[in-house]
Amino acid sequence: MARYEVHRLIQSLIKDRGQCERYNINPDAFFKNFDLVPNEEDVLRKGTAEALSSININPILQMHYLLITNPEMSEHVSITGCLKLMKGGS
């Protein structure tokens, strides 16, 4: 499991639009607000699913971080197909 500080950083992005703005303006300065070790900063800068998984970030928090840091990713994420199947469709 990733250290709590990494999870706390991602949770702050989810909960506070101002945090997202600060992150978007200067990720390096934003990271300094958290007690991250260099490897964690590197993983968050890289921001890929593989990198996030490498330090065992919670999968739900990974999804949120990927969507926050790569907004275009939301075009590829949908539960529409699953909902259709749940309602008996194909």
C-alpha positions in Angstrom: 0.0 0.0 0.0 1.2 3.5 -0.8 2.1 5.7 2.0 -0.8 7.7 3.4 0.8 11.0 2.4 0.4 10.1 -1.3 -3.2 9.2 -0.7 -3.7 12.5 1.2 -2.3 14.4 -1.8 -4.7 12.8 -4.3 -7.6 13.2 -1.9 -6.9 16.9 -1.6 -7.1 17.2 -5.4 -10.5 15.4 -5.4 -12.0 17.5 -2.6 -10.7 21.0 -3.4 -10.8 22.7 -6.8 -8.3 25.2 -5.5 -5.8 22.4 -4.9 -6.3 21.3 -8.6 -5.6 24.9 -9.7 -2.4 25.0 -7.6 -1.3 21.6 -9.0 -1.9 22.7 -12.6 0.0 26.0 -12.1 3.1 24.4 -10.5 3.1 20.6 -9.7 6.6 20.8 -8.1 5.5 23.5 -5.7 2.3 21.7 -5.0 4.2 18.5 -4.1 6.2 20.5 -1.5 3.0 20.8 0.6 3.2 17.1 1.3 5.8 14.9 2.9 6.7 12.9 -0.2 9.9 11.0 -0.7 11.6 11.5 -4.1 10.4 8.3 -5.6 6.8 9.3 -4.9 7.3 12.6 -6.5 8.8 10.9 -9.6 5.8 8.5 -9.8 3.3 11.4 -9.5 5.1 13.4 -12.1 5.1 10.4 -14.5 1.5 9.9 -13.8 0.9 6.7 -15.7 -1.3 3.9 -14.5 1.8 1.7 -14.4 3.8 4.2 -12.3 0.9 4.7 -9.9 0.5 1.0 -9.5 4.2 0.5 -8.9 3.9 2.1 -5.4 0.5 0.5 -4.8 -1.7 3.6 -4.8 -5.3 2.7 -4.1 -6.9 1.8 -7.5 -9.8 4.3 -7.0 -7.4 7.1 -6.1 -5.3 6.1 -9.2 -8.4 6.5 -11.4 -9.1 10.0 -9.9 -5.5 11.1 -10.2 -5.4 10.0 -13.8 -8.6 11.8 -14.6 -7.5 15.0 -12.8 -4.1 15.1 -14.5 -5.2 13.8 -17.9 -8.7 15.3 -18.5 -8.9 13.9 -22.0 -8.9 10.4 -20.3 -12.5 11.0 -19.3 -13.4 10.5 -23.0 -12.3 6.9 -22.6 -13.9 6.1 -19.3 -17.6 5.2 -19.1 -19.9 2.8 -17.3 -22.6 3.2 -20.0 -21.9 -0.3 -21.4 -22.0 -1.9 -18.0 -25.2 -0.1 -17.1 -26.8 -1.4 -20.3 -25.8 -5.0 -19.5 -27.2 -4.6 -16.0 -30.5 -3.6 -17.4 -30.7 -6.7 -19.6 -29.4 -5.1 -22.8 -26.5 -6.3 -24.9 
